[in-house]
Amino acid sequence: MKTRLLLSAVLLTVSSYAAAQTAQKPAPPQPNTPPAQSGAPIEVDVVGGMSAPTPIAIPFMPTPTARETPAGTTTQLGRQVTEVITADLRNSGLFNPLPADRLAPVSNDQVTAPDFGTWSSTGASALVQGFVRANADGSLTVGCYLYDVVTKTELTRQGFNVAPTDWRRAAHKCADVAYARLTGEGPYFESRIVYISEAGPKARRIKRLAIMDQDGANHHFLTNGQNIALTPRFAPNQQPLVYMSYAGDRGRVYVFDMRTGQQRLVVNSPNLTFAPRVSPDNRYVVFTMSIAGNANIYRVPIGGGEPQRLTEAPGISTGGSYSPDGSKIVFESDRSGTQQLYVMNADGSNEHRISFGEGRYATPSWSPRGDSIAFTKIGGGKFRIGVMSPSGNNERILTDRWQDEGPTWSPNGRVLSFFRLERGSGRSEIWSVDLTGANERHILTPLDGSDPSWGPLLP
C-alpha cells in the first residue's frame, strides 16, 4: 500500500508535489478566605484510564457582580469557563464530571466555604469551583479552587488575571491545576497543536499550516495554501515553527515565525530537504537531505550555517527526534532492508537499532518524559500507533484502526496526538489517545487534518 510513511515513497511523494496569546500572572485569592488546607490527595487511576474515571463536581462559576466585558457578561463567562474545565477533565479519560446543569447553584460566598454535605450526596469525590470577576482595569480574574469532598479539605487554589478575550486560557489553566493535583501528572490542557490542514481533490490537494488549542478551539490558519506545507514541528520554546514547504517548486525546510508570518530557509541547497525538528535547547534544526538517491540526517544551527551530516548509511534515514535532554536522536532507516528504528548520539555517533518486532516502524517521537518512544507500526495491512522504551523493550500498540500515523506527545507525556486516514472516504482527521490505549478522542478541525505537532505548555 502506498503511503507517505513508506520510506521508499517519501522521495516520490515530495517530488510529486514539486511537479504538480497573552501571558498570564497568578491572581491573589479572594480576600478574607481561609488558608489552603492540606488534605490527602484523591487517588486517580492513571493506568486504568476509562475503566474507573473519578466522579467530580464542577458547578457553574458565579460572579461577585455581573459586568459586561468584550467577551460577554461575567455571568456568561462563568458558565463558559466551567464548560471548558469540564470538557478538559472529561476528555482526559480519568474523570467523570457530573452534569453542571444538574448541580446546585453556588453563591460567591460558597466558593471558599463549600457545603460538603451537599457535594457528598452527589457521589463526587472531588469538587472544582471558582469565580469570574471583572476588574476596574478591564482585566478578568478567574479564581480556581479544588476540594477533596471525602476529607472535606481544600487541596489547592489558584487565580488568573487575563484579558477578557483570553478567558479560555484561564479555564485550561484551572483544569490543569485540578488535573495535576489529583493525578500527580504534569499539566497539558493549556497547549496548542500545529498541523497540516488539507482540502481539495487528491491530485490538487491544498495543504497549509494551521494551529489550534489542544481541544480544537481558537483555530486559525498560518499560511494561505499557495505553497504546499508538510510536517510542521514546534520549537521547545513555542517559537519558531519548522516545516517543509514547496515555495519556488522545490521542497525545502523553513523556519516560520508565528508572530510575523515570515519564513526563511534553513539550508539554501538544491537538494530536497525535509522532516525537520528543533533540538531541546533551541540551537539546532535536525533534518533530512536527499543527495543522489540516498537520504541522510543532518543538523544545522537554527540561525543558519553549514549543515553537519549525522548518518552515513546507504538508503533512506529520516525522521530524527531528540531525547528531552538533547543527548540522543531516534530516527528511522531502511538500511537493514526494511523500515526500523535506530538511536544515535546527538553528534551522530553510536548508531544502533532498537526495533526488532514484526513489521516496519516509522515516524518515531521521543516522549518529553524521556522514558518512551512513540512510533507508527506498519504491518498486517494496518498502520497503528505504538510506544516502546528507548532500549526497544516493552513495545505496546495503542490503536488498531486501518491507518493511524505520525504520533506526537502532549507536554506531560501521557497523551499522543496523531492523524487517522479513513478507509473509503480518504478523509484525514486529527485524533488523540492516552497511554492506556483506552481513551481515543477525535479533535475536530474545519477541514481534513494531518501531521500534528503538539507544542509545549503556554506560559
C-alpha positions as CSV (number, residue, x, y, z in Angstrom):
1,M,0.0,0.0,0.0
2,K,1.3,3.4,-0.9
3,T,1.6,5.9,2.0
4,R,3.6,8.9,3.0
5,L,5.1,6.7,5.7
6,L,6.8,4.2,3.3
7,L,10.4,5.2,3.2
8,S,10.7,4.2,-0.4
9,A,7.8,6.5,-1.1
10,V,9.0,9.6,0.8
11,L,11.0,11.0,-2.0
12,L,8.4,10.1,-4.6
13,T,5.7,11.8,-2.5
14,V,7.5,15.1,-2.0
15,S,8.8,15.1,-5.6
16,S,5.3,14.7,-7.0
17,Y,4.3,17.8,-5.0
18,A,7.1,19.7,-6.7
19,A,6.0,18.6,-10.1
20,A,2.4,19.3,-9.7
21,Q,-1.8,34.6,23.3
22,T,-1.4,36.9,26.2
23,A,0.9,35.9,29.1
24,Q,-0.8,35.4,32.4
25,K,0.2,36.1,36.0
26,P,-1.3,34.5,39.2
27,A,-4.1,36.4,40.8
28,P,-4.4,36.5,44.6
29,P,-7.2,34.5,46.1
30,Q,-10.4,36.3,47.3
31,P,-9.8,38.5,50.3
32,N,-10.7,37.0,53.8
33,T,-10.6,33.5,52.5
34,P,-9.4,30.7,54.8
35,P,-5.9,29.4,54.3
36,A,-5.4,26.5,52.0
37,Q,-5.6,23.2,53.8
38,S,-3.5,20.1,53.1
39,G,-5.6,17.0,52.5
40,A,-4.5,13.6,51.3
41,P,-4.8,13.6,47.5
42,I,-7.6,11.7,45.9
43,E,-6.3,8.6,44.2
44,V,-6.9,8.7,40.5
45,D,-6.1,5.6,38.4
46,V,-3.8,7.0,35.7
47,V,-3.2,3.5,34.4
48,G,-6.7,2.2,34.2
49,G,-8.0,5.3,32.4
50,M,-11.6,4.9,31.3
51,S,-12.1,1.8,33.4
52,A,-12.9,3.8,36.5
53,P,-13.0,7.6,36.0
54,T,-13.2,9.6,39.2
55,P,-16.6,11.4,39.7
56,I,-16.0,15.1,40.1
57,A,-18.4,18.0,40.5
58,I,-17.7,21.3,38.6
59,P,-20.6,23.7,39.2
60,F,-21.1,26.9,37.2
61,M,-18.8,29.6,38.5
62,P,-20.6,32.6,40.0
63,T,-19.6,36.2,39.7
64,P,-19.5,38.8,42.5
65,T,-21.1,41.4,40.3
66,A,-22.5,40.8,36.8
67,R,-20.5,43.0,34.5
68,E,-20.2,43.4,30.7
69,T,-16.9,42.6,29.1
70,P,-15.7,42.4,25.5
71,A,-16.1,38.7,25.7
72,G,-19.7,38.8,27.2
73,T,-21.1,39.2,30.7
74,T,-19.2,37.7,33.7
75,T,-22.2,35.5,34.3
76,Q,-22.0,34.0,30.8
77,L,-18.2,33.7,31.2
78,G,-18.7,31.8,34.4
79,R,-20.7,29.2,32.6
80,Q,-18.3,29.0,29.7
81,V,-15.2,28.7,31.9
82,T,-16.9,25.8,33.7
83,E,-17.8,24.1,30.4
84,V,-14.2,24.2,29.2
85,I,-12.9,22.8,32.6
86,T,-15.5,20.1,32.4
87,A,-14.6,19.1,28.8
88,D,-10.8,19.1,29.6
89,L,-11.2,16.8,32.6
90,R,-13.7,14.5,30.8
91,N,-11.5,14.3,27.7
92,S,-8.6,13.1,29.8
93,G,-10.5,9.9,30.4
94,L,-9.6,10.0,34.1
95,F,-12.7,11.9,35.4
96,N,-16.4,11.7,35.1
97,P,-17.8,15.3,35.6
98,L,-21.3,15.4,36.9
99,P,-23.6,17.5,34.6
100,A,-23.2,21.1,35.7
101,D,-26.8,22.0,34.9
102,R,-28.0,19.4,37.4
103,L,-25.8,20.7,40.2
104,A,-26.9,23.1,42.9
105,P,-26.0,26.7,42.1
106,V,-23.0,28.1,44.0
107,S,-23.1,31.6,45.6
108,N,-19.9,33.7,45.6
109,D,-19.6,33.1,49.4
110,Q,-19.8,29.3,48.9
111,V,-16.8,29.3,46.6
112,T,-14.4,29.4,49.6
113,A,-16.8,27.7,52.0
114,P,-18.4,24.8,50.2
115,D,-21.3,22.8,51.7
116,F,-19.5,19.4,51.7
117,G,-22.7,17.6,52.7
118,T,-24.4,18.7,49.5
119,W,-21.5,17.7,47.4
120,S,-21.0,14.4,49.1
121,S,-24.6,13.5,48.3
122,T,-23.9,13.8,44.6
123,G,-21.4,11.0,44.7
124,A,-18.5,13.3,43.7
125,S,-15.1,12.6,45.2
126,A,-13.7,16.0,44.2
127,L,-15.0,19.5,43.7
128,V,-13.7,22.2,41.3
129,Q,-15.3,25.6,41.7
130,G,-14.4,29.3,41.5
131,F,-15.5,32.7,40.4
132,V,-15.2,35.1,37.4
133,R,-14.7,38.8,38.3
134,A,-14.4,41.8,36.0
135,N,-11.7,44.3,37.3
136,A,-11.6,48.1,37.1
137,D,-8.6,48.0,34.8
138,G,-10.6,45.9,32.2
139,S,-8.9,42.6,33.1
140,L,-10.7,39.5,34.2
141,T,-9.9,37.4,37.3
142,V,-10.7,33.7,37.3
143,G,-10.4,32.1,40.7
144,C,-10.0,28.3,40.8
145,Y,-10.4,26.1,43.9
146,L,-10.0,22.3,44.3
147,Y,-11.6,20.4,47.2
148,D,-11.5,16.8,48.4
149,V,-15.1,16.1,49.1
150,V,-14.4,12.9,51.1
151,T,-11.9,14.6,53.6
152,K,-13.7,18.0,53.4
153,T,-10.4,19.8,52.7
154,E,-9.1,22.3,50.2
155,L,-6.4,20.8,48.1
156,T,-5.2,23.9,46.2
157,R,-6.3,27.2,44.9
158,Q,-5.0,29.5,42.1
159,G,-6.2,32.6,40.3
160,F,-5.5,34.0,36.9
161,N,-5.6,37.6,35.6
162,V,-6.3,37.7,31.9
163,A,-7.8,39.9,29.2
164,P,-11.5,39.0,28.8
165,T,-10.8,37.5,25.4
166,D,-8.3,35.1,27.0
167,W,-10.9,33.5,29.3
168,R,-10.3,30.1,27.6
169,R,-6.7,30.2,28.7
170,A,-7.7,30.7,32.3
171,A,-10.2,27.8,32.0
172,H,-7.5,25.5,30.7
173,K,-5.1,26.5,33.4
174,C,-7.7,25.9,36.0
175,A,-8.3,22.4,34.6
176,D,-4.6,21.8,34.6
177,V,-4.4,22.8,38.3
178,A,-7.0,20.2,39.2
179,Y,-5.6,17.5,36.9
180,A,-2.1,17.9,38.2
181,R,-3.1,17.9,41.8
182,L,-5.4,14.9,41.6
183,T,-3.3,12.7,39.3
184,G,0.3,13.7,40.2
185,E,0.9,14.0,36.5
186,G,2.1,17.1,34.7
187,P,-0.5,19.5,33.1
188,Y,-1.2,19.6,29.4
189,F,-4.6,21.4,28.7
190,E,-3.1,24.8,28.2
191,S,-1.2,23.9,25.0
192,R,-1.6,24.0,21.2
193,I,-1.3,21.8,18.2
194,V,0.0,22.8,14.8
195,Y,-0.9,20.6,11.9
196,I,-1.5,20.5,8.1
197,S,-5.0,21.5,7.0
198,E,-5.9,19.7,3.8
199,A,-8.6,20.4,1.2
200,G,-9.4,19.8,-2.4
201,P,-9.1,16.8,-4.8
202,K,-6.3,14.3,-4.4
203,A,-4.4,15.4,-7.5
204,R,-4.6,19.1,-6.4
205,R,-4.5,18.9,-2.7
206,I,-4.2,22.2,-0.8
207,K,-2.0,21.8,2.3
208,R,-1.4,24.7,4.7
209,L,-0.2,25.3,8.2
210,A,-2.9,25.6,10.8
211,I,-2.9,26.0,14.6
212,M,-5.4,25.4,17.4
213,D,-5.7,24.8,21.1
214,Q,-5.4,21.1,22.1
215,D,-9.2,20.8,22.2
216,G,-9.7,22.2,18.7
217,A,-10.7,25.7,19.8
218,N,-9.1,29.0,18.7
219,H,-8.4,27.6,15.3
220,H,-6.7,29.7,12.6
221,F,-4.5,29.2,9.5
222,L,-0.9,30.3,9.4
223,T,-0.3,30.0,5.6
224,N,-2.6,30.7,2.7
225,G,-2.1,27.4,0.9
226,Q,-0.3,28.9,-2.1
227,N,2.6,26.6,-1.4
228,I,2.3,23.1,-0.1
229,A,3.3,22.7,3.5
230,L,4.3,19.5,5.3
231,T,5.5,18.2,8.7
232,P,5.3,21.3,10.9
233,R,7.1,21.0,14.3
234,F,7.1,23.3,17.3
235,A,10.3,24.5,18.8
236,P,10.6,23.8,22.5
237,N,10.0,27.4,23.5
238,Q,7.0,27.9,21.2
239,Q,8.9,30.0,18.7
240,P,9.5,29.3,15.9
241,L,8.0,26.5,13.8
242,V,10.0,24.4,11.4
243,Y,8.3,22.7,8.4
244,M,8.8,21.7,4.8
245,S,7.4,23.9,2.1
246,Y,7.3,23.9,-1.7
247,A,7.9,27.7,-2.1
248,G,9.6,28.0,-5.5
249,D,8.5,24.5,-6.6
250,R,11.4,22.9,-4.5
251,G,10.8,21.0,-1.3
252,R,13.0,22.6,1.4
253,V,12.9,23.1,5.2
254,Y,11.9,26.5,6.5
255,V,11.7,28.3,9.8
256,F,8.4,30.1,10.3
257,D,7.9,33.0,12.7
258,M,4.3,32.9,14.0
259,R,4.5,36.4,15.3
260,T,5.4,38.0,11.9
261,G,4.3,35.3,9.5
262,Q,7.7,35.4,7.9
263,Q,9.7,32.4,6.8
264,R,13.3,31.7,6.0
265,L,15.3,28.8,4.6
266,V,17.2,26.6,7.0
267,V,19.6,25.5,4.3
268,N,19.8,27.0,0.8
269,S,20.5,23.8,-1.1
270,P,19.4,22.5,-4.5
271,N,18.8,19.1,-2.8
272,L,15.5,18.0,-1.3
273,T,15.3,18.7,2.5
274,F,12.5,17.6,4.7
275,A,11.5,16.1,8.2
276,P,12.8,18.9,10.4
277,R,12.8,19.1,14.2
278,V,14.3,21.6,16.7
279,S,16.7,20.5,19.4
280,P,15.5,20.9,23.1
281,D,17.9,23.8,23.6
282,N,16.6,25.6,20.5
283,R,20.1,25.7,19.0
284,Y,19.8,23.2,16.1
285,V,17.5,22.0,13.5
286,V,17.8,18.3,12.6
287,F,16.5,17.4,9.1
288,T,16.9,15.0,6.2
289,M,18.6,15.8,2.9
290,S,18.4,13.7,-0.2
291,I,21.5,13.5,-2.4
292,A,22.0,11.1,-5.3
293,G,19.3,8.7,-4.2
294,N,20.4,8.5,-0.5
295,A,18.7,10.4,2.3
296,N,20.7,11.1,5.5
297,I,20.1,13.1,8.6
298,Y,21.9,16.5,9.1
299,R,21.8,19.2,11.7
300,V,22.4,22.9,11.3
301,P,22.3,25.9,13.7
302,I,18.8,27.3,13.8
303,G,20.1,30.7,12.7
304,G,21.8,29.2,9.7
305,G,25.2,27.8,8.8
306,E,26.9,24.8,7.4
307,P,25.0,21.5,7.8
308,Q,26.7,18.7,9.7
309,R,25.9,15.2,8.4
310,L,25.0,12.8,11.2
311,T,24.2,9.5,9.4
312,E,26.3,7.8,6.7
313,A,24.4,4.6,5.8
314,P,23.2,4.0,2.3
315,G,19.4,4.1,1.8
316,I,17.0,6.5,3.5
317,S,17.4,7.7,7.1
318,T,14.9,10.3,8.3
319,G,12.5,11.4,11.0
320,G,15.0,12.4,13.6
321,S,13.6,13.2,17.1
322,Y,15.7,14.4,20.0
323,S,15.6,12.9,23.5
324,P,14.4,15.6,26.0
325,D,17.9,16.1,27.3
326,G,19.2,16.6,23.8
327,S,21.9,13.9,24.1
328,K,20.3,11.4,21.6
329,I,18.3,11.2,18.5
330,V,15.9,8.4,17.4
331,F,15.3,8.0,13.7
332,E,14.0,5.6,11.1
333,S,16.1,3.9,8.4
334,D,15.8,1.2,5.8
335,R,19.5,0.3,5.9
336,S,18.6,-3.2,7.1
337,G,16.2,-3.7,4.1
338,T,13.0,-2.6,6.0
339,Q,12.0,0.5,8.0
340,Q,13.3,0.2,11.5
341,L,14.1,2.5,14.4
342,Y,17.6,3.5,15.4
343,V,19.1,5.6,18.2
344,M,22.3,7.6,18.0
345,N,24.1,10.2,20.0
346,A,23.3,13.8,19.0
347,D,26.6,14.1,17.2
348,G,25.9,11.0,15.1
349,S,28.0,8.5,17.0
350,N,26.9,5.2,18.4
351,E,24.1,4.3,16.0
352,H,22.2,1.2,17.0
353,R,18.9,-0.4,16.1
354,I,16.2,-0.7,18.7
355,S,13.2,-2.1,16.9
356,F,13.1,-5.9,16.3
357,G,9.4,-6.8,16.2
358,E,7.4,-8.0,13.2
359,G,6.6,-5.4,10.6
360,R,8.0,-2.0,10.0
361,Y,8.5,1.1,12.2
362,A,8.3,4.8,11.2
363,T,7.8,8.4,12.5
364,P,9.5,8.0,15.9
365,S,8.9,10.6,18.5
366,W,10.7,10.8,21.9
367,S,8.5,11.4,24.9
368,P,9.1,14.6,26.9
369,R,9.4,12.3,29.9
370,G,12.3,10.5,28.2
371,D,11.1,7.1,29.1
372,S,9.2,6.2,25.9
373,I,9.4,6.5,22.1
374,A,6.2,6.6,20.1
375,F,6.1,5.3,16.5
376,T,3.9,4.1,13.7
377,K,3.8,0.3,13.3
378,I,3.2,-0.9,9.8
379,G,2.1,-4.5,9.3
380,G,-0.9,-6.8,8.6
381,G,-2.4,-4.2,6.3
382,K,-2.6,-1.6,9.1
383,F,-0.8,1.4,10.4
384,R,-1.1,1.7,14.2
385,I,0.3,3.9,16.9
386,G,2.6,2.3,19.5
387,V,5.2,3.0,22.1
388,M,8.4,1.3,23.3
389,S,11.2,2.1,25.7
390,P,14.3,3.8,24.3
391,S,16.1,0.5,24.5
392,G,13.4,-1.1,22.3
393,N,11.8,-3.1,25.1
394,N,8.2,-3.1,26.3
395,E,6.5,-2.4,22.9
396,R,2.8,-1.7,23.2
397,I,0.3,-1.0,20.4
398,L,-2.3,1.7,21.4
399,T,-4.6,1.9,18.3
400,D,-6.0,-0.7,16.0
401,R,-7.5,1.1,13.0
402,W,-6.8,0.9,9.3
403,Q,-4.3,3.8,9.1
404,D,-3.1,5.8,12.1
405,E,0.1,7.7,11.6
406,G,2.5,10.3,12.9
407,P,2.3,10.4,16.8
408,T,3.2,13.5,18.7
409,W,3.4,13.8,22.5
410,S,1.4,16.1,24.9
411,P,3.6,18.2,27.1
412,N,3.2,15.8,30.1
413,G,4.0,12.7,28.0
414,R,0.7,11.0,28.8
415,V,-1.3,11.6,25.6
416,L,-0.4,11.2,21.9
417,S,-2.0,13.1,19.0
418,F,-1.9,11.5,15.6
419,F,-3.7,11.5,12.3
420,R,-6.1,8.9,11.0
421,L,-7.0,8.2,7.4
422,E,-10.4,6.7,7.0
423,R,-10.8,3.8,4.6
424,G,-13.1,4.5,1.7
425,S,-13.6,8.2,2.2
426,G,-9.9,9.1,2.3
427,R,-10.6,11.7,5.0
428,S,-7.7,12.6,7.2
429,E,-8.5,13.5,10.8
430,I,-6.7,14.5,14.0
431,W,-7.1,12.1,16.9
432,S,-5.6,11.6,20.3
433,V,-5.1,8.5,22.5
434,D,-3.7,8.1,26.0
435,L,-1.0,5.6,27.1
436,T,-3.6,3.1,28.2
437,G,-4.9,3.0,24.6
438,A,-8.5,3.1,26.1
439,N,-9.2,6.8,25.6
440,E,-9.3,7.8,21.9
441,R,-10.7,11.2,21.0
442,H,-11.4,12.9,17.7
443,I,-10.2,16.5,17.7
444,L,-12.5,18.4,15.3
445,T,-10.9,20.6,12.6
446,P,-12.7,22.7,9.9
447,L,-11.1,20.7,7.1
448,D,-9.1,17.4,6.9
449,G,-6.0,17.4,9.1
450,S,-2.7,15.6,9.1
451,D,0.9,15.7,10.6
452,P,0.1,17.2,14.0
453,S,2.7,18.5,16.3
454,W,1.8,19.1,20.0
455,G,3.5,22.2,21.4
456,P,4.8,22.8,25.0
457,L,2.7,24.4,27.7
458,L,1.9,28.0,27.1
459,P,3.5,30.5,29.6
